[in-house]
């Protein structure tokens, strides 16, 4: 008996677990590993071998969004206009927060289950700080704000959009709230 088919089966199982977890999270159902096992038709032991905790599974579900935001942040750093770069990064961040139900609980968690999550969150924080510092150096950001203010402000926008709108209008509302926030963040309106 060779190990290659087992690896393919294990990879398929992993993908199926993550896909079902994505559906569960998107439906707003709390993520429980026993429930995932039932929904996938796998044994509980199989699910636990891949994901020892629900937090590890949730972080895995959120990883593509975290990676995409990191890539976008890197692209924003290449933009010569610091105000536009910061605006674009914050806009993408808000859009991700209101369209990916796994993102907010993962980014808000005080501890991470997976080292990759810690690395991605650290990268995103660093990118936000760099983009903010560039905007600050260009004197387009109010002097009384710091990069530490960005996370709670962005969380507030995402929370308000998630709590006070329907799913159909959530993204549009989040963008409107972010625009209002940005008008208060910058020293002058973006051209």
C-alpha positions as CSV (number, residue, x, y, z in Angstrom):
1,X,0.0,0.0,0.0
2,X,1.4,3.4,-1.0
3,X,1.0,6.6,1.0
4,X,0.3,8.9,-2.0
5,X,-3.5,8.0,-2.2
6,X,-3.8,8.7,1.6
7,X,-2.2,12.1,1.0
8,X,-4.7,12.8,-1.8
9,X,-7.6,11.6,0.5
10,X,-6.3,13.7,3.3
11,X,-6.0,16.8,1.0
12,X,-9.6,16.2,-0.2
13,X,-10.8,15.8,3.3
14,X,-9.1,19.0,4.4
15,X,-10.5,20.9,1.4
16,X,-14.0,19.5,2.1
17,X,-13.8,20.5,5.8
18,X,-12.7,24.0,4.9
19,X,-15.4,24.4,2.2
20,X,-18.2,23.3,4.6
21,X,-16.8,25.5,7.4
22,X,-16.9,28.4,4.9
23,X,-20.6,27.7,4.3
24,X,-21.3,27.5,8.0
25,X,-19.5,30.7,8.8
26,X,-21.2,32.5,5.9
27,X,-24.6,31.3,7.2
28,X,-23.8,32.9,10.6
29,X,-23.9,29.6,12.4
30,X,-21.3,29.1,15.2
31,X,-18.5,26.9,14.0
32,X,-18.4,23.6,15.9
33,X,-16.1,20.7,14.9
34,X,-18.7,18.0,15.6
35,X,-21.2,19.8,13.4
36,X,-18.6,20.1,10.6
37,X,-18.0,16.4,10.9
38,X,-21.7,15.6,10.6
39,X,-22.1,18.0,7.7
40,X,-19.1,16.6,5.8
41,X,-20.1,13.0,6.6
42,X,-16.6,12.4,8.1
43,X,-15.7,11.0,11.4
44,X,-15.1,13.5,14.2
45,X,-11.6,12.1,14.5
46,X,-10.8,13.0,10.9
47,X,-11.9,16.6,11.4
48,X,-10.0,16.9,14.7
49,X,-6.8,15.5,13.0
50,X,-6.9,18.3,10.5
51,X,-8.2,21.1,12.9
52,X,-7.6,20.5,16.7
53,X,-9.9,23.5,17.5
54,X,-12.7,25.5,16.0
55,X,-10.5,28.5,16.2
56,X,-7.9,26.8,14.0
57,X,-10.6,26.0,11.4
58,X,-12.0,29.5,11.5
59,X,-8.5,31.0,11.0
60,X,-8.0,28.7,8.1
61,X,-11.3,29.9,6.6
62,X,-10.2,33.5,7.0
63,X,-6.6,33.0,5.7
64,X,-7.4,33.7,2.0
65,X,-8.9,37.1,2.9
66,X,-6.0,37.9,5.2
67,X,-3.5,37.0,2.4
68,X,-5.4,39.0,-0.1
69,X,-5.4,42.1,2.2
70,X,-1.7,41.6,2.7
71,X,-1.1,41.5,-1.1
72,X,-3.2,44.6,-1.6
73,X,-1.4,46.4,1.2
74,X,1.9,45.7,-0.6
75,X,0.4,47.1,-3.8
76,X,-0.8,50.2,-1.9
77,X,2.7,50.9,-0.7
78,X,3.8,51.2,-4.3
79,X,1.3,54.0,-5.0
80,X,3.0,57.3,-5.1
81,X,0.0,59.1,-3.7
82,X,0.0,58.4,0.1
83,X,-3.6,59.5,0.7
84,X,-4.9,57.4,-2.2
85,X,-2.8,54.5,-1.0
86,X,-4.2,54.6,2.6
87,X,-7.7,55.2,1.4
88,X,-7.5,52.2,-1.0
89,X,-6.1,49.9,1.7
90,X,-8.7,51.0,4.3
91,X,-11.5,50.6,1.7
92,X,-10.3,47.0,0.8
93,X,-10.1,46.3,4.5
94,X,-13.7,47.4,5.2
95,X,-15.0,45.5,2.2
96,X,-13.3,42.3,3.4
97,X,-14.6,42.8,6.9
98,X,-18.2,43.1,5.8
99,X,-18.1,40.4,3.1
100,X,-16.1,37.7,4.9
101,X,-17.8,36.6,8.1
102,X,-14.7,34.8,9.3
103,X,-12.5,37.9,9.2
104,X,-13.7,40.0,12.0
105,X,-13.7,37.3,14.7
106,X,-10.2,36.2,13.6
107,X,-8.7,39.7,13.5
108,X,-10.4,40.6,16.9
109,X,-9.2,37.5,18.7
110,X,-6.6,38.3,21.3
111,X,-4.7,35.0,20.6
112,X,-4.3,33.0,17.5
113,X,-4.5,29.2,17.1
114,X,-2.2,29.1,14.1
115,X,1.2,30.8,13.6
116,X,0.3,31.7,10.1
117,X,-2.6,33.8,11.4
118,X,-0.3,35.6,13.8
119,X,2.1,36.3,10.9
120,X,-0.6,37.6,8.6
121,X,-2.1,39.8,11.3
122,X,1.3,41.2,12.1
123,X,1.9,41.9,8.4
124,X,-1.4,43.7,8.0
125,X,-0.8,45.9,11.1
126,X,2.7,46.7,9.7
127,X,1.3,47.6,6.3
128,X,-1.4,49.8,7.9
129,X,1.2,51.6,10.0
130,X,3.5,52.1,7.0
131,X,0.7,53.5,4.9
132,X,-0.5,55.8,7.7
133,X,3.1,57.0,8.3
134,X,3.5,57.9,4.7
135,X,0.2,59.8,4.8
136,X,1.3,61.5,8.0
137,X,4.7,62.4,6.5
138,X,2.8,64.0,3.5
139,X,0.7,65.9,6.0
140,X,-2.6,64.6,4.7
141,X,-3.6,63.0,8.0
142,X,-4.8,65.0,11.0
143,X,-2.0,65.5,13.5
144,X,-4.0,64.3,16.5
145,X,-4.5,60.8,15.1
146,X,-2.1,57.9,15.2
147,X,-1.9,54.6,13.4
148,X,-3.2,53.0,16.6
149,X,-6.5,54.8,16.0
150,X,-7.1,53.0,12.7
151,X,-8.0,49.6,14.0
152,X,-10.7,50.7,16.4
153,X,-12.1,53.2,13.9
154,X,-12.2,50.5,11.2
155,X,-13.8,48.0,13.6
156,X,-16.4,50.6,14.4
157,X,-17.3,51.1,10.7
158,X,-17.5,47.3,10.1
159,X,-19.5,46.8,13.3
160,X,-22.0,49.5,12.4
161,X,-22.4,48.3,8.8
162,X,-22.9,44.7,10.0
163,X,-25.3,45.5,12.8
164,X,-27.4,48.2,11.2
165,X,-28.0,47.1,7.6
166,X,-29.3,44.1,5.7
167,X,-26.8,41.9,3.9
168,X,-28.0,43.3,0.6
169,X,-26.9,46.9,1.5
170,X,-24.1,46.1,3.9
171,X,-21.2,46.8,1.5
172,X,-22.7,50.0,0.2
173,X,-23.4,51.2,3.7
174,X,-19.8,50.3,4.9
175,X,-18.4,52.3,2.0
176,X,-20.6,55.3,3.0
177,X,-19.5,55.0,6.6
178,X,-15.9,54.7,5.6
179,X,-16.2,57.8,3.4
180,X,-17.5,59.8,6.4
181,X,-14.6,58.5,8.6
182,X,-12.0,59.4,5.9
183,X,-13.4,62.9,5.6
184,X,-12.6,63.3,9.3
185,X,-9.2,61.5,9.1
186,X,-7.6,63.7,6.4
187,X,-6.6,67.3,6.6
188,X,-8.2,68.0,3.2
189,X,-10.5,66.0,0.9
190,X,-8.9,63.5,-1.5
191,X,-8.5,65.0,-5.0
